[in-house]
Amino acid sequence: MIDIIGTKNCSKCTIVKKILDEKHIVYYYLDINDISAEEKEWYMNLAKKANQKNFPLIIKEGKIITIEEI
């Protein structure tokens, strides 16, 4: 399972979701603004460790990956 963390009106998020849909890859999408403070902190720490500064965050098995790694 892949988690996509994004924001409303994020064009890159939309592109990533479309690619996953086309590849029939199951994913779970979360808007960063709709989650608890604890979850948000966890995702932001994960992004910081991976030097990821933009959305979407693509997470597989607890690690941030790129769309090319899918």
PyMOL Python script that loads the backbone (N, CA, C, O; Angstrom):
from pymol import cmd

cmd.read_pdbstr("""\
ATOM      1  N   MET A   1       0.841  -1.181   0.000  1.00  0.00           N
ATOM      2  CA  MET A   1       0.000   0.000   0.000  1.00  0.00           C
ATOM      3  C   MET A   1       0.883   1.240   0.000  1.00  0.00           C
ATOM      4  O   MET A   1       1.928   1.283   0.650  1.00  0.00           O
ATOM      5  N   ILE A   2       0.449   2.222  -0.726  1.00  0.00           N
ATOM      6  CA  ILE A   2       1.166   3.486  -0.819  1.00  0.00           C
ATOM      7  C   ILE A   2       0.290   4.580  -0.224  1.00  0.00           C
ATOM      8  O   ILE A   2      -0.913   4.632  -0.479  1.00  0.00           O
ATOM      9  N   ASP A   3       0.899   5.448   0.566  1.00  0.00           N
ATOM     10  CA  ASP A   3       0.211   6.617   1.104  1.00  0.00           C
ATOM     11  C   ASP A   3       0.668   7.837   0.325  1.00  0.00           C
ATOM     12  O   ASP A   3       1.860   8.018   0.074  1.00  0.00           O
ATOM     13  N   ILE A   4      -0.275   8.658  -0.048  1.00  0.00           N
ATOM     14  CA  ILE A   4       0.022   9.931  -0.698  1.00  0.00           C
ATOM     15  C   ILE A   4      -0.448  11.021   0.259  1.00  0.00           C
ATOM     16  O   ILE A   4      -1.617  11.062   0.642  1.00  0.00           O
ATOM     17  N   ILE A   5       0.461  11.890   0.635  1.00  0.00           N
ATOM     18  CA  ILE A   5       0.129  13.011   1.501  1.00  0.00           C
ATOM     19  C   ILE A   5       0.238  14.270   0.650  1.00  0.00           C
ATOM     20  O   ILE A   5       1.292  14.556   0.081  1.00  0.00           O
ATOM     21  N   GLY A   6      -0.848  15.010   0.568  1.00  0.00           N
ATOM     22  CA  GLY A   6      -0.840  16.181  -0.291  1.00  0.00           C
ATOM     23  C   GLY A   6      -1.636  17.318   0.297  1.00  0.00           C
ATOM     24  O   GLY A   6      -1.946  17.346   1.488  1.00  0.00           O
ATOM     25  N   THR A   7      -1.958  18.251  -0.568  1.00  0.00           N
ATOM     26  CA  THR A   7      -2.754  19.411  -0.183  1.00  0.00           C
ATOM     27  C   THR A   7      -3.830  19.634  -1.241  1.00  0.00           C
ATOM     28  O   THR A   7      -3.727  19.154  -2.370  1.00  0.00           O
ATOM     29  N   LYS A   8      -4.858  20.369  -0.848  1.00  0.00           N
ATOM     30  CA  LYS A   8      -5.914  20.696  -1.810  1.00  0.00           C
ATOM     31  C   LYS A   8      -5.333  21.513  -2.958  1.00  0.00           C
ATOM     32  O   LYS A   8      -4.447  22.345  -2.764  1.00  0.00           O
ATOM     33  N   ASN A   9      -5.842  21.261  -4.134  1.00  0.00           N
ATOM     34  CA  ASN A   9      -5.447  21.986  -5.347  1.00  0.00           C
ATOM     35  C   ASN A   9      -3.976  21.814  -5.703  1.00  0.00           C
ATOM     36  O   ASN A   9      -3.398  22.683  -6.357  1.00  0.00           O
ATOM     37  N   CYS A  10      -3.360  20.714  -5.288  1.00  0.00           N
ATOM     38  CA  CYS A  10      -1.962  20.427  -5.608  1.00  0.00           C
ATOM     39  C   CYS A  10      -1.906  19.695  -6.949  1.00  0.00           C
ATOM     40  O   CYS A  10      -2.337  18.546  -7.054  1.00  0.00           O
ATOM     41  N   SER A  11      -1.376  20.363  -7.968  1.00  0.00           N
ATOM     42  CA  SER A  11      -1.347  19.751  -9.295  1.00  0.00           C
ATOM     43  C   SER A  11      -0.436  18.524  -9.336  1.00  0.00           C
ATOM     44  O   SER A  11      -0.753  17.549 -10.017  1.00  0.00           O
ATOM     45  N   LYS A  12       0.675  18.557  -8.628  1.00  0.00           N
ATOM     46  CA  LYS A  12       1.572  17.396  -8.606  1.00  0.00           C
ATOM     47  C   LYS A  12       0.898  16.209  -7.920  1.00  0.00           C
ATOM     48  O   LYS A  12       1.098  15.063  -8.322  1.00  0.00           O
ATOM     49  N   CYS A  13       0.104  16.481  -6.891  1.00  0.00           N
ATOM     50  CA  CYS A  13      -0.631  15.417  -6.205  1.00  0.00           C
ATOM     51  C   CYS A  13      -1.602  14.752  -7.169  1.00  0.00           C
ATOM     52  O   CYS A  13      -1.718  13.527  -7.200  1.00  0.00           O
ATOM     53  N   THR A  14      -2.295  15.561  -7.950  1.00  0.00           N
ATOM     54  CA  THR A  14      -3.248  15.047  -8.927  1.00  0.00           C
ATOM     55  C   THR A  14      -2.545  14.177  -9.958  1.00  0.00           C
ATOM     56  O   THR A  14      -3.063  13.125 -10.333  1.00  0.00           O
ATOM     57  N   ILE A  15      -1.395  14.593 -10.414  1.00  0.00           N
ATOM     58  CA  ILE A  15      -0.631  13.824 -11.400  1.00  0.00           C
ATOM     59  C   ILE A  15      -0.204  12.479 -10.825  1.00  0.00           C
ATOM     60  O   ILE A  15      -0.331  11.452 -11.491  1.00  0.00           O
ATOM     61  N   VAL A  16       0.299  12.478  -9.596  1.00  0.00           N
ATOM     62  CA  VAL A  16       0.743  11.236  -8.963  1.00  0.00           C
ATOM     63  C   VAL A  16      -0.434  10.278  -8.790  1.00  0.00           C
ATOM     64  O   VAL A  16      -0.304   9.084  -9.061  1.00  0.00           O
ATOM     65  N   LYS A  17      -1.574  10.788  -8.344  1.00  0.00           N
ATOM     66  CA  LYS A  17      -2.755   9.931  -8.178  1.00  0.00           C
ATOM     67  C   LYS A  17      -3.194   9.357  -9.523  1.00  0.00           C
ATOM     68  O   LYS A  17      -3.584   8.192  -9.600  1.00  0.00           O
ATOM     69  N   LYS A  18      -3.133  10.156 -10.573  1.00  0.00           N
ATOM     70  CA  LYS A  18      -3.509   9.681 -11.909  1.00  0.00           C
ATOM     71  C   LYS A  18      -2.573   8.570 -12.373  1.00  0.00           C
ATOM     72  O   LYS A  18      -3.029   7.569 -12.925  1.00  0.00           O
ATOM     73  N   ILE A  19      -1.284   8.735 -12.158  1.00  0.00           N
ATOM     74  CA  ILE A  19      -0.303   7.708 -12.539  1.00  0.00           C
ATOM     75  C   ILE A  19      -0.582   6.403 -11.790  1.00  0.00           C
ATOM     76  O   ILE A  19      -0.572   5.324 -12.381  1.00  0.00           O
ATOM     77  N   LEU A  20      -0.829   6.515 -10.493  1.00  0.00           N
ATOM     78  CA  LEU A  20      -1.119   5.319  -9.698  1.00  0.00           C
ATOM     79  C   LEU A  20      -2.410   4.654 -10.165  1.00  0.00           C
ATOM     80  O   LEU A  20      -2.479   3.428 -10.246  1.00  0.00           O
ATOM     81  N   ASP A  21      -3.426   5.447 -10.473  1.00  0.00           N
ATOM     82  CA  ASP A  21      -4.684   4.895 -10.988  1.00  0.00           C
ATOM     83  C   ASP A  21      -4.459   4.159 -12.302  1.00  0.00           C
ATOM     84  O   ASP A  21      -4.981   3.062 -12.503  1.00  0.00           O
ATOM     85  N   GLU A  22      -3.678   4.765 -13.197  1.00  0.00           N
ATOM     86  CA  GLU A  22      -3.400   4.143 -14.499  1.00  0.00           C
ATOM     87  C   GLU A  22      -2.637   2.831 -14.357  1.00  0.00           C
ATOM     88  O   GLU A  22      -2.802   1.920 -15.167  1.00  0.00           O
ATOM     89  N   LYS A  23      -1.803   2.740 -13.325  1.00  0.00           N
ATOM     90  CA  LYS A  23      -1.032   1.515 -13.080  1.00  0.00           C
ATOM     91  C   LYS A  23      -1.786   0.534 -12.184  1.00  0.00           C
ATOM     92  O   LYS A  23      -1.265  -0.527 -11.839  1.00  0.00           O
ATOM     93  N   HIS A  24      -3.015   0.894 -11.811  1.00  0.00           N
ATOM     94  CA  HIS A  24      -3.854   0.061 -10.940  1.00  0.00           C
ATOM     95  C   HIS A  24      -3.163  -0.245  -9.611  1.00  0.00           C
ATOM     96  O   HIS A  24      -3.237  -1.358  -9.092  1.00  0.00           O
ATOM     97  N   ILE A  25      -2.494   0.768  -9.083  1.00  0.00           N
ATOM     98  CA  ILE A  25      -1.809   0.641  -7.795  1.00  0.00           C
ATOM     99  C   ILE A  25      -2.711   1.230  -6.721  1.00  0.00           C
ATOM    100  O   ILE A  25      -3.166   2.370  -6.827  1.00  0.00           O
ATOM    101  N   VAL A  26      -2.960   0.442  -5.695  1.00  0.00           N
ATOM    102  CA  VAL A  26      -3.806   0.889  -4.593  1.00  0.00           C
ATOM    103  C   VAL A  26      -3.032   1.886  -3.737  1.00  0.00           C
ATOM    104  O   VAL A  26      -1.874   1.655  -3.385  1.00  0.00           O
ATOM    105  N   TYR A  27      -3.683   2.989  -3.409  1.00  0.00           N
ATOM    106  CA  TYR A  27      -3.054   3.992  -2.556  1.00  0.00           C
ATOM    107  C   TYR A  27      -4.102   4.610  -1.650  1.00  0.00           C
ATOM    108  O   TYR A  27      -5.305   4.481  -1.879  1.00  0.00           O
ATOM    109  N   TYR A  28      -3.628   5.271  -0.635  1.00  0.00           N
ATOM    110  CA  TYR A  28      -4.486   5.974   0.300  1.00  0.00           C
ATOM    111  C   TYR A  28      -4.043   7.428   0.295  1.00  0.00           C
ATOM    112  O   TYR A  28      -2.875   7.719   0.551  1.00  0.00           O
ATOM    113  N   TYR A  29      -4.959   8.346   0.006  1.00  0.00           N
ATOM    114  CA  TYR A  29      -4.632   9.765  -0.066  1.00  0.00           C
ATOM    115  C   TYR A  29      -5.082  10.485   1.203  1.00  0.00           C
ATOM    116  O   TYR A  29      -6.205  10.291   1.670  1.00  0.00           O
ATOM    117  N   LEU A  30      -4.215  11.301   1.747  1.00  0.00           N
ATOM    118  CA  LEU A  30      -4.535  12.142   2.907  1.00  0.00           C
ATOM    119  C   LEU A  30      -4.156  13.584   2.592  1.00  0.00           C
ATOM    120  O   LEU A  30      -3.084  13.854   2.051  1.00  0.00           O
ATOM    121  N   ASP A  31      -5.048  14.499   2.937  1.00  0.00           N
ATOM    122  CA  ASP A  31      -4.722  15.917   2.855  1.00  0.00           C
ATOM    123  C   ASP A  31      -4.038  16.282   4.173  1.00  0.00           C
ATOM    124  O   ASP A  31      -4.579  16.010   5.245  1.00  0.00           O
ATOM    125  N   ILE A  32      -2.883  16.882   4.104  1.00  0.00           N
ATOM    126  CA  ILE A  32      -2.090  17.208   5.289  1.00  0.00           C
ATOM    127  C   ILE A  32      -2.882  18.096   6.255  1.00  0.00           C
ATOM    128  O   ILE A  32      -2.634  18.078   7.461  1.00  0.00           O
ATOM    129  N   ASN A  33      -3.824  18.863   5.731  1.00  0.00           N
ATOM    130  CA  ASN A  33      -4.604  19.760   6.573  1.00  0.00           C
ATOM    131  C   ASN A  33      -5.775  19.070   7.279  1.00  0.00           C
ATOM    132  O   ASN A  33      -6.437  19.672   8.123  1.00  0.00           O
ATOM    133  N   ASP A  34      -6.022  17.819   6.932  1.00  0.00           N
ATOM    134  CA  ASP A  34      -7.148  17.090   7.507  1.00  0.00           C
ATOM    135  C   ASP A  34      -6.738  16.027   8.516  1.00  0.00           C
ATOM    136  O   ASP A  34      -7.560  15.203   8.917  1.00  0.00           O
ATOM    137  N   ILE A  35      -5.482  16.037   8.927  1.00  0.00           N
ATOM    138  CA  ILE A  35      -5.011  15.009   9.859  1.00  0.00           C
ATOM    139  C   ILE A  35      -4.642  15.632  11.206  1.00  0.00           C
ATOM    140  O   ILE A  35      -4.512  16.850  11.329  1.00  0.00           O
ATOM    141  N   SER A  36      -4.481  14.785  12.191  1.00  0.00           N
ATOM    142  CA  SER A  36      -4.167  15.274  13.534  1.00  0.00           C
ATOM    143  C   SER A  36      -2.765  15.896  13.579  1.00  0.00           C
ATOM    144  O   SER A  36      -1.932  15.656  12.704  1.00  0.00           O
ATOM    145  N   ALA A  37      -2.535  16.676  14.589  1.00  0.00           N
ATOM    146  CA  ALA A  37      -1.228  17.318  14.767  1.00  0.00           C
ATOM    147  C   ALA A  37      -0.126  16.281  14.915  1.00  0.00           C
ATOM    148  O   ALA A  37       0.981  16.480  14.415  1.00  0.00           O
ATOM    149  N   GLU A  38      -0.415  15.172  15.599  1.00  0.00           N
ATOM    150  CA  GLU A  38       0.586  14.118  15.789  1.00  0.00           C
ATOM    151  C   GLU A  38       0.952  13.466  14.454  1.00  0.00           C
ATOM    152  O   GLU A  38       2.125  13.232  14.164  1.00  0.00           O
ATOM    153  N   GLU A  39      -0.075  13.176  13.646  1.00  0.00           N
ATOM    154  CA  GLU A  39       0.193  12.577  12.331  1.00  0.00           C
ATOM    155  C   GLU A  39       0.958  13.542  11.441  1.00  0.00           C
ATOM    156  O   GLU A  39       1.898  13.155  10.747  1.00  0.00           O
ATOM    157  N   LYS A  40       0.543  14.802  11.470  1.00  0.00           N
ATOM    158  CA  LYS A  40       1.209  15.820  10.658  1.00  0.00           C
ATOM    159  C   LYS A  40       2.684  15.918  11.039  1.00  0.00           C
ATOM    160  O   LYS A  40       3.547  16.000  10.165  1.00  0.00           O
ATOM    161  N   GLU A  41       2.971  15.911  12.330  1.00  0.00           N
ATOM    162  CA  GLU A  41       4.359  15.977  12.795  1.00  0.00           C
ATOM    163  C   GLU A  41       5.148  14.764  12.319  1.00  0.00           C
ATOM    164  O   GLU A  41       6.298  14.897  11.900  1.00  0.00           O
ATOM    165  N   TRP A  42       4.534  13.578  12.381  1.00  0.00           N
ATOM    166  CA  TRP A  42       5.213  12.350  11.948  1.00  0.00           C
ATOM    167  C   TRP A  42       5.565  12.435  10.462  1.00  0.00           C
ATOM    168  O   TRP A  42       6.690  12.126  10.069  1.00  0.00           O
ATOM    169  N   TYR A  43       4.604  12.852   9.640  1.00  0.00           N
ATOM    170  CA  TYR A  43       4.853  12.962   8.198  1.00  0.00           C
ATOM    171  C   TYR A  43       5.889  14.041   7.892  1.00  0.00           C
ATOM    172  O   TYR A  43       6.733  13.854   7.016  1.00  0.00           O
ATOM    173  N   MET A  44       5.834  15.154   8.595  1.00  0.00           N
ATOM    174  CA  MET A  44       6.796  16.226   8.353  1.00  0.00           C
ATOM    175  C   MET A  44       8.210  15.807   8.771  1.00  0.00           C
ATOM    176  O   MET A  44       9.181  16.175   8.109  1.00  0.00           O
ATOM    177  N   ASN A  45       8.333  15.051   9.847  1.00  0.00           N
ATOM    178  CA  ASN A  45       9.647  14.530  10.241  1.00  0.00           C
ATOM    179  C   ASN A  45      10.170  13.544   9.209  1.00  0.00           C
ATOM    180  O   ASN A  45      11.361  13.539   8.895  1.00  0.00           O
ATOM    181  N   LEU A  46       9.284  12.712   8.681  1.00  0.00           N
ATOM    182  CA  LEU A  46       9.673  11.766   7.640  1.00  0.00           C
ATOM    183  C   LEU A  46      10.163  12.515   6.398  1.00  0.00           C
ATOM    184  O   LEU A  46      11.170  12.142   5.796  1.00  0.00           O
ATOM    185  N   ALA A  47       9.450  13.564   6.024  1.00  0.00           N
ATOM    186  CA  ALA A  47       9.837  14.379   4.867  1.00  0.00           C
ATOM    187  C   ALA A  47      11.178  15.057   5.107  1.00  0.00           C
ATOM    188  O   ALA A  47      12.023  15.114   4.213  1.00  0.00           O
ATOM    189  N   LYS A  48      11.366  15.567   6.310  1.00  0.00           N
ATOM    190  CA  LYS A  48      12.630  16.244   6.641  1.00  0.00           C
ATOM    191  C   LYS A  48      13.803  15.279   6.524  1.00  0.00           C
ATOM    192  O   LYS A  48      14.847  15.635   5.976  1.00  0.00           O
ATOM    193  N   LYS A  49      13.638  14.050   7.040  1.00  0.00           N
ATOM    194  CA  LYS A  49      14.713  13.050   6.957  1.00  0.00           C
ATOM    195  C   LYS A  49      15.053  12.701   5.518  1.00  0.00           C
ATOM    196  O   LYS A  49      16.204  12.401   5.199  1.00  0.00           O
ATOM    197  N   ALA A  50      14.041  12.743   4.646  1.00  0.00           N
ATOM    198  CA  ALA A  50      14.248  12.410   3.236  1.00  0.00           C
ATOM    199  C   ALA A  50      14.595  13.642   2.397  1.00  0.00           C
ATOM    200  O   ALA A  50      14.755  13.545   1.180  1.00  0.00           O
ATOM    201  N   ASN A  51      14.709  14.796   3.053  1.00  0.00           N
ATOM    202  CA  ASN A  51      14.992  16.062   2.378  1.00  0.00           C
ATOM    203  C   ASN A  51      13.922  16.389   1.327  1.00  0.00           C
ATOM    204  O   ASN A  51      14.216  16.974   0.285  1.00  0.00           O
ATOM    205  N   GLN A  52      12.689  16.004   1.622  1.00  0.00           N
ATOM    206  CA  GLN A  52      11.543  16.251   0.741  1.00  0.00           C
ATOM    207  C   GLN A  52      10.896  17.548   1.187  1.00  0.00           C
ATOM    208  O   GLN A  52      10.447  17.652   2.328  1.00  0.00           O
ATOM    209  N   LYS A  53      10.842  18.539   0.307  1.00  0.00           N
ATOM    210  CA  LYS A  53      10.334  19.848   0.698  1.00  0.00           C
ATOM    211  C   LYS A  53       9.001  20.206   0.042  1.00  0.00           C
ATOM    212  O   LYS A  53       8.424  21.252   0.339  1.00  0.00           O
ATOM    213  N   ASN A  54       8.517  19.352  -0.837  1.00  0.00           N
ATOM    214  CA  ASN A  54       7.285  19.647  -1.554  1.00  0.00           C
ATOM    215  C   ASN A  54       6.315  18.485  -1.462  1.00  0.00           C
ATOM    216  O   ASN A  54       6.695  17.351  -1.172  1.00  0.00           O
ATOM    217  N   PHE A  55       5.056  18.795  -1.715  1.00  0.00           N
ATOM    218  CA  PHE A  55       4.035  17.755  -1.809  1.00  0.00           C
ATOM    219  C   PHE A  55       3.919  17.323  -3.261  1.00  0.00           C
ATOM    220  O   PHE A  55       4.191  18.114  -4.165  1.00  0.00           O
ATOM    221  N   PRO A  56       3.530  16.111  -3.493  1.00  0.00           N
ATOM    222  CA  PRO A  56       3.059  15.130  -2.532  1.00  0.00           C
ATOM    223  C   PRO A  56       4.208  14.362  -1.895  1.00  0.00           C
ATOM    224  O   PRO A  56       5.305  14.265  -2.446  1.00  0.00           O
ATOM    225  N   LEU A  57       3.921  13.823  -0.727  1.00  0.00           N
ATOM    226  CA  LEU A  57       4.813  12.854  -0.113  1.00  0.00           C
ATOM    227  C   LEU A  57       4.282  11.491  -0.544  1.00  0.00           C
ATOM    228  O   LEU A  57       3.108  11.188  -0.333  1.00  0.00           O
ATOM    229  N   ILE A  58       5.125  10.684  -1.137  1.00  0.00           N
ATOM    230  CA  ILE A  58       4.740   9.339  -1.562  1.00  0.00           C
ATOM    231  C   ILE A  58       5.445   8.391  -0.609  1.00  0.00           C
ATOM    232  O   ILE A  58       6.674   8.343  -0.562  1.00  0.00           O
ATOM    233  N   ILE A  59       4.659   7.635   0.153  1.00  0.00           N
ATOM    234  CA  ILE A  59       5.224   6.821   1.224  1.00  0.00           C
ATOM    235  C   ILE A  59       4.889   5.353   0.994  1.00  0.00           C
ATOM    236  O   ILE A  59       3.732   4.974   0.814  1.00  0.00           O
ATOM    237  N   LYS A  60       5.929   4.550   1.006  1.00  0.00           N
ATOM    238  CA  LYS A  60       5.767   3.104   0.866  1.00  0.00           C
ATOM    239  C   LYS A  60       6.610   2.441   1.948  1.00  0.00           C
ATOM    240  O   LYS A  60       7.807   2.698   2.070  1.00  0.00           O
ATOM    241  N   GLU A  61       5.970   1.596   2.720  1.00  0.00           N
ATOM    242  CA  GLU A  61       6.645   0.864   3.797  1.00  0.00           C
ATOM    243  C   GLU A  61       7.389   1.806   4.750  1.00  0.00           C
ATOM    244  O   GLU A  61       8.494   1.507   5.202  1.00  0.00           O
ATOM    245  N   GLY A  62       6.762   2.949   5.044  1.00  0.00           N
ATOM    246  CA  GLY A  62       7.325   3.889   6.003  1.00  0.00           C
ATOM    247  C   GLY A  62       8.454   4.747   5.491  1.00  0.00           C
ATOM    248  O   GLY A  62       9.099   5.448   6.271  1.00  0.00           O
ATOM    249  N   LYS A  63       8.713   4.708   4.173  1.00  0.00           N
ATOM    250  CA  LYS A  63       9.784   5.514   3.591  1.00  0.00           C
ATOM    251  C   LYS A  63       9.243   6.345   2.439  1.00  0.00           C
ATOM    252  O   LYS A  63       8.370   5.899   1.694  1.00  0.00           O
ATOM    253  N   ILE A  64       9.761   7.537   2.304  1.00  0.00           N
ATOM    254  CA  ILE A  64       9.379   8.393   1.184  1.00  0.00           C
ATOM    255  C   ILE A  64      10.103   7.909  -0.060  1.00  0.00           C
ATOM    256  O   ILE A  64      11.313   7.681  -0.057  1.00  0.00           O
ATOM    257  N   ILE A  65       9.319   7.757  -1.129  1.00  0.00           N
ATOM    258  CA  ILE A  65       9.877   7.330  -2.412  1.00  0.00           C
ATOM    259  C   ILE A  65       9.491   8.345  -3.486  1.00  0.00           C
ATOM    260  O   ILE A  65       8.671   9.233  -3.251  1.00  0.00           O
ATOM    261  N   THR A  66      10.082   8.203  -4.643  1.00  0.00           N
ATOM    262  CA  THR A  66       9.740   9.048  -5.785  1.00  0.00           C
ATOM    263  C   THR A  66       8.774   8.293  -6.684  1.00  0.00           C
ATOM    264  O   THR A  66       8.625   7.077  -6.564  1.00  0.00           O
ATOM    265  N   ILE A  67       8.130   9.002  -7.568  1.00  0.00           N
ATOM    266  CA  ILE A  67       7.192   8.358  -8.490  1.00  0.00           C
ATOM    267  C   ILE A  67       7.926   7.359  -9.383  1.00  0.00           C
ATOM    268  O   ILE A  67       7.339   6.367  -9.815  1.00  0.00           O
ATOM    269  N   GLU A  68       9.182   7.608  -9.656  1.00  0.00           N
ATOM    270  CA  GLU A  68       9.963   6.687 -10.483  1.00  0.00           C
ATOM    271  C   GLU A  68      10.208   5.353  -9.779  1.00  0.00           C
ATOM    272  O   GLU A  68      10.440   4.342 -10.442  1.00  0.00           O
ATOM    273  N   GLU A  69      10.159   5.337  -8.473  1.00  0.00           N
ATOM    274  CA  GLU A  69      10.399   4.112  -7.706  1.00  0.00           C
ATOM    275  C   GLU A  69       9.167   3.212  -7.602  1.00  0.00           C
ATOM    276  O   GLU A  69       9.250   2.103  -7.076  1.00  0.00           O
ATOM    277  N   ILE A  70       8.049   3.681  -8.093  1.00  0.00           N
ATOM    278  CA  ILE A  70       6.819   2.879  -8.006  1.00  0.00           C
ATOM    279  C   ILE A  70       6.835   1.814  -9.088  1.00  0.00           C
ATOM    280  O   ILE A  70       5.893   1.028  -9.194  1.00  0.00           O
TER     281      ILE A  70
END
""", "prot")
cmd.dss("prot")
cmd.show_as("cartoon", "prot")
cmd.util.cbc("prot")
cmd.orient("prot")
